[in-house]
Amino acid sequence: MGKLEAPVSRQDEIKGEIIRIELKTRMGAADFARVDRLRAEWRMAA
């Protein structure tokens, strides 16, 4: 691990996944459903 790398929290992992999905050019219904599930999990992890 580099000096600036730190363990990533589950919240950070979820946020990164949401951003990756939202950056896709075309989001399908499955993507929207996944983002909704991830956001719910993110709120519960807070």
Secondary structure as UniProt FT lines:
FT   TURN            3..4
FT   HELIX           10..22
FT   HELIX           29..45
//
